[in-house]
């Protein structure tokens, strides 16, 4: 299944989303029509010739954050950590102790 987007249905034959990537033998990345990507363990899916069937509701699985969400997290963490350290206690070019 290279670069093929296989449909994923629930137990009642309703379209849930499409497989966008198989991560080895452990997980599948599935994207819903709304654009949310979920990481689904392989044991929670049944593979058929033309599609997959998801055995549990999709909201039981973790959503994978989008690139924008990950960048927002990085920006928040960077803002929270600024300044990263205290400024130096001396000024270059001046003696540390005045006499």
Secondary structure, 3 states (H helix, E strand, C coil): CCCCCCEEECCCCCEEEEEEEEECCCEEEEECCCCCEEEEEHHHEEECCCEEEECCCHHHCCEECCHHHHHHHHHHHHHHCCCCCCCCCCCCCCCCCCC
